[in-house]
Amino acid sequence: MLRTNFISLLLLIWRLSTVFIFPVIIYFYLHLMTFYTDGFTFQQLDQGSNMHKGAVVVVYVIYLLIWKSLNKKVNDYLKKFEYS
């Protein structure tokens, strides 16, 4: 019972990662830009050029493509442990 609930939790986290990765991408993008330019803030990202917004969206789309390609394998792998 506990194993089934744990596997279900892992599957839920895997599915929700498509939503929760977006703030993580923004966080790391801000730190990366702060490394190259002094004082780059979220406000500058939000109100700045579309290049920054586009870069964040491109990274998110790449994550979604990777997620989609791995989704069936991850689901099969976790479900294998659910019934073993």
N, C-alpha and C positions, 0 to 999 in steps of 0.2 A: 504493500500500500504506500509506504513512504517512498519507495523507489519510483513508483508510478507518478506520484505527486511531484517528485523532484524532476523527473523527465518532462512532465507537463510544464513545470516552471521554466525549465531551460528552453523548451520550445517557444513559450510565450516571450521570454527575453529575446530569443533569436528573432522572432517576428517584430517585436517592438523596437529592435535596434535600428530598423529603417527610419523610425521617427526620432529616436533619441540621439542618433549620430549627428544630426544637423547642428545642434548647439555645440557638440564636441568639435566638429569641423570649424565652426566659426571661432571657437576658443583657440584652437591651434593656429588658425590663419592669423588671428590678431597677434599671437605671440611671435609667429614667423615674421609678420610685417613690422612688429616692434623691434625685432632683431635687426632688420634692414633700415628702418626709418625710426627716428626718435619720436616717441609719444603717439604712435598710431592707436586710435581708440575705436570703440564700436560705433561711436557717433560718426567718425570719419568713414567707416565702412558703410554705414547706413545712408549717409547723405553724400557720399563721395562718388567717384566715377563708377560707371557700370562695369569697368574692368575688374574691380575688386568683387563686386557682386557676382559677376560672371564666373570668376575663378572659384568662388565658393560653390556655386551651382554646379560647375563642371566636376568638382571633386565629389559632390553629393551624387551626381548622376553616375560617376565611375563606381562609387560605393554601391549604388543600387544595381548596377550591372554585375558587379562581383557577387553581391548578395543573391541575385537571381540565378546566377550560374551555380552557386554553391547550395542553394536552398534545398533541392531535392536530395543531395548527398547528406546534408546535415539532418534533415528530417528522417531519412532512412537510417542513418547511424544512431540517432537518439531513440528511434522506435525499436531498433534491434535490442537495445538495452532494457527497454520497457517490458518486454515479454521474455527476457532470458532469466 
